[in-house]
Amino acid sequence: MRKKTHSWILMAPYVVGGVGLFYYISKFAAVFGEVGESLPIPTRVVMFVGPAGWLALAVLSALITFRCRSERGREILTIAFLLIALGVACTLLFTPLVSHMRNA
């Protein structure tokens, strides 16, 4: 028999992911702001959406997850949000390496 997941356990990834995306994109925006057009397209997309946009995505994802009736659906939506947050974090973290390799 499967135990029901408590809503506060599902809330943690959205809080951590949303606040983390907001904080780190704010920090990286200052660093990447000077580079401008020489950034790769994924990084420009992340910077275009901005910290408030990613925080809004986290809130919207949380609302959709909690409106979902099936427990399996909630788990899938939570994992999907975490993968998006991980993708954004990897885009920001590995951009200096990609930019450096292009110039070499």
GINOR-V165031 format. One record per pair of residues at least 12 apart in sequence whose C-alpha atoms are under 6 Angstrom apart, sorted by sequence separation. I is the first residue (numbers start at 1). J is the second residue. D is the distance in Angstrom with one decimal. If there is no record, write none. Layout:
# GINOR-V165031
i/j/d
I/J/D
I/J/D
This chain:
# GINOR-V165031
i/j/d
26/51/5.9
25/51/5.5
22/51/4.4
22/55/5.9
18/55/4.9
18/58/5.2
14/58/5.8
